[in-house]
Amino acid sequence: MNRHHQAHQQDRIEEQLRQTLPPMPANAEPARDLWPELLRRIDAAAPEPTFTGFGLLDQPWFDGALVAGLVVFAVSVPASIPVLLYYL
């Protein structure tokens, strides 16, 4: 009965889509070129690059927290240093 129910729902969705969306011709093309508009939207959404001259300070805070945690771990467990270096 579950398969029958799913098939019924699928048929109902397909019928609703046919009623809602008009049929598209086989050689349908957009009314205008969409690529220039897409490029404008990408350029408008792109943040302006900022340069402070200090690349290490431009990183998110959690990157620094991760590095500090690794340093604390390496100092407290020196045998882990070769393993950490291997995976870096």
C-alpha positions as CSV (number, residue, x, y, z in Angstrom):
1,M,0.0,0.0,0.0
2,N,2.9,2.3,0.6
3,R,4.1,2.0,-3.0
4,H,0.6,2.5,-4.2
5,H,0.4,5.7,-2.1
6,Q,3.7,7.0,-3.3
7,A,2.7,6.3,-7.0
8,H,-0.6,8.1,-6.4
9,Q,1.2,11.1,-4.9
10,Q,3.7,11.1,-7.8
11,D,0.9,11.1,-10.3
12,R,-0.9,13.9,-8.4
13,I,2.2,16.1,-8.4
14,E,2.8,15.5,-12.1
15,E,-0.8,16.4,-12.9
16,Q,-0.5,19.6,-10.8
17,L,2.7,20.5,-12.5
18,R,1.1,20.0,-16.0
19,Q,-1.8,22.2,-15.0
20,T,0.4,25.0,-13.5
21,L,3.3,25.1,-15.9
22,P,2.7,25.8,-19.6
23,P,4.3,23.3,-22.1
24,M,7.6,24.5,-23.4
25,P,8.5,24.3,-27.1
26,A,11.4,22.0,-28.0
27,N,13.6,24.9,-29.2
28,A,12.8,27.3,-26.4
29,E,15.5,29.9,-25.6
30,P,15.5,32.8,-23.1
31,A,14.1,36.1,-24.3
32,R,17.4,37.8,-23.6
33,D,21.0,36.9,-22.8
34,L,21.3,36.1,-19.1
35,W,25.1,35.9,-18.8
36,P,25.8,39.7,-18.6
37,E,23.2,40.0,-15.8
38,L,24.7,37.1,-13.9
39,L,28.2,38.7,-14.2
40,R,26.8,42.0,-12.8
41,R,25.2,40.2,-9.9
42,I,28.4,38.3,-9.1
43,D,30.5,41.5,-9.2
44,A,28.0,43.4,-7.0
45,A,28.0,40.6,-4.4
46,A,31.8,40.2,-4.3
47,P,33.3,42.0,-1.3
48,E,36.1,44.5,-1.9
49,P,39.5,43.1,-1.1
50,T,41.1,44.6,1.9
51,F,44.8,44.6,2.5
52,T,46.1,45.5,5.9
53,G,49.7,44.3,5.2
54,F,49.4,41.6,7.9
55,G,48.2,38.4,6.3
56,L,48.3,36.5,9.6
57,L,45.9,38.9,11.2
58,D,43.3,38.6,8.4
59,Q,42.5,35.0,9.5
60,P,39.4,34.1,11.4
61,W,39.7,33.8,15.2
62,F,39.1,30.0,15.3
63,D,42.2,29.4,13.1
64,G,44.3,31.1,15.8
65,A,42.5,29.1,18.5
66,L,43.2,25.8,16.6
67,V,46.9,26.7,16.2
68,A,47.1,27.7,19.9
69,G,45.4,24.4,20.9
70,L,47.9,22.4,18.8
71,V,50.8,24.3,20.4
72,V,49.5,23.6,23.9
73,F,49.0,19.9,23.0
74,A,52.5,19.6,21.5
75,V,54.0,21.2,24.6
76,S,52.1,19.0,27.0
77,V,52.6,15.8,25.0
78,P,56.0,16.1,23.2
79,A,55.8,12.6,21.7
80,S,52.9,13.9,19.6
81,I,55.1,16.4,17.6
82,P,56.3,13.8,15.0
83,V,52.7,12.7,14.5
84,L,51.5,16.2,14.1
85,L,54.3,17.1,11.7
86,Y,53.5,13.9,9.7
87,Y,49.9,15.0,9.2
88,L,50.7,18.6,8.3
